[in-house]
Amino acid sequence: MFERTIRPTDLATMLGVSLKNKRPKALADAMAEVVPGFGGLGRYKKYNRKEYEVISFIMRRIDEERATLEQAINDAVDLYYRNTVLIFG
């Protein structure tokens, strides 16, 4: 459904963080515990657009709204994975 084309270097650039910042990978690893296969399987991860949006959402919730990591992950799962609606027109 979604093609994994976003490399970690591209992800850091898109999020506006330094490449040495390990926070996006840590958030992706935390999401992988809740959503199996998040960020792809294997040692070298690639992300799709939806996973970028999820990581961006979690970072925004933690930074701007002062949510805990657990709250931000639960909100992201509810918003992006549990309440997905398909509309056929």
N, C-alpha and C positions, 0 to 999 in steps of 0.2 A: 504494500500500500504506500508506504513512505520509503523513499530511497535514502540510504545512509551515505551522505556525501560531505557532511561538514566535519572536517578534521578538528582536533583539539586546538590547533593554532588558529584556525578560522573562527572557532567558537570564542576564543579569548578576544579576538579582534571584534567580533560582533557584540560581545558583552561589554567591551570597552575596558577590559582589565589587562594587566600585564601578563605576558606569556608565562612568567615564573609564578604567577598566582595559582595556587593549587585548589582554590575554592570551587571553581566549576567542576573539577573532577571529583572532589569530595562530595559535592551535592549530587552528582550523577551516580556515584557509588551508593549514596544513601537512598536514592530513588530506586536503584537496582535491587535493593533489599525488599522494597514494597512492590515494584512492578518488574517482574522477571523479564530479562532481556533488554532493559533500558540501557541505551548507549551501545547496544550490540554485544555480542559475546566475544570472548577472547581477550588477549592482552592489549591489543591496540584498538582503541574504541573510535568509532565514527558515529556521528549523531545525525538525526534527521531534523527537519524544520520543527516538528511538534516537540521533540525533546529539547531543542533550543528554547522554544517558548516556555516550556515547563521550568527549565533551569533559570531563565530570566524572571519568570513569575516568582519563584522561590527566593531569588536574590532580592527582588523588589520588596516582597513581603517582610523579609528579615530586616532589610536596611531602612525602609521608609515607615513601615507599620510596626516595627519592633516585635514581630512575632517570633516565637521560638522555632527551632528547626522542625520539631515534630508537628507543630501547628501548620507551618508553611507546607510541609510535605502532605499532610492530610488534606489541606485545602486544594493543593495542586492535583492530587489523585481524584478528589471529588469533582473538580472543575474539568479536568482534561480526560479522565478515564472512565469515571462512573456515569457522568451525565452527558455522554456523547450521544447526540441525536442525528440520525441520518434522515435527510430530507430528499425525497425523490420528486422531481417536478416534470 
